[in-house]
Every structure is written in structure tokens, then in C-alpha cells.
């Protein structure tokens, strides 16, 4: 999926576009398991992992997704 380019910066933010796309995907029931990895999402949306991380942060702030469980190090 390629993101749309717009002239308005407010709406052209890649993380905001990805946030909307992922929210729609979750609400429609297209995503019933854990989200794919940042790398997989970045490849799917043709953006950097930084954009994906920002989008995931927004989704967490809006309580749409839960942060991943901590793993032992």
C-alpha cells in the first residue's frame, strides 16, 4: 500500500496516515492477532521503521493497541 501525498503537512504526516490505516484495519476486524513486526509493516507501507514506531506510539496513546509485553533480557 502506497501512502498518498498531500499538500497539507498536517494531513500528510506518514505516521498519521499509517495510524489511520491501521485503525481501520483493526476496526474492520482485518487484524485479529498481534500486529506484524515494525520491519514487516515498514515494508508493507513503504516507509521507515521510524514512521511505523511513531504510528504505533499514537495507537498506544489512543488505547487502540496495547504495548508489547516486556521480554526477559
C-alpha positions in Angstrom: 0.0 0.0 0.0 1.5 3.4 -1.0 0.6 6.4 1.1 -1.0 9.4 -0.6 1.0 12.6 -0.9 -0.9 15.8 0.0 0.0 19.4 0.1 -1.1 20.0 3.6 1.6 19.0 6.1 -0.9 18.4 8.9 -2.5 15.5 7.0 0.5 14.3 5.0 2.4 13.0 8.1 3.2 9.4 7.3 2.8 8.3 10.9 -0.7 9.8 11.0 -1.7 8.2 7.7 -0.4 4.8 8.9 -2.2 5.3 12.2 -5.5 5.8 10.3 -4.8 2.8 8.0 -4.0 0.5 11.0 -7.0 1.8 13.0 -9.3 1.0 10.0 -7.7 -2.4 9.7 -8.3 -3.2 13.4 -11.9 -1.8 13.4 -12.9 -3.8 10.4 -11.6 -7.0 12.0 -8.9 -7.5 9.4 -6.3 -7.6 12.2 -7.4 -10.1 14.8 -4.0 -11.1 16.1 -0.9 -9.2 17.1 0.3 -6.6 14.6 3.2 -7.7 12.3 6.7 -6.6 13.3 7.9 -3.0 12.6 10.0 -4.3 9.8 7.1 -6.1 8.1 4.8 -3.0 8.5 7.5 -0.7 7.1 7.9 -3.0 4.0 4.1 -3.2 3.6 3.6 0.6 3.7 6.9 1.5 2.1 8.0 3.8 4.9 10.8 3.8 7.5 10.6 1.9 10.8 10.7 5.3 12.5 7.4 6.2 10.9 6.0 2.9 12.0 7.2 3.4 15.5 5.6 6.8 15.6 2.3 5.4 14.3 2.4 2.6 16.9 3.0 5.2 19.7 0.0 7.1 18.6 -2.1 4.0 18.6 -0.9 3.2 22.1 -1.7 6.7 23.3 -5.3 6.4 21.9 -5.6 3.0 23.6 -6.2 1.3 20.3 -3.4 -1.1 20.8 -1.6 -2.3 24.0 2.2 -2.0 24.3 4.0 -5.3 23.7 4.7 -7.3 26.8 8.3 -7.0 28.1 10.6 -9.8 27.5 13.4 -11.0 29.7 16.8 -9.9 28.7 
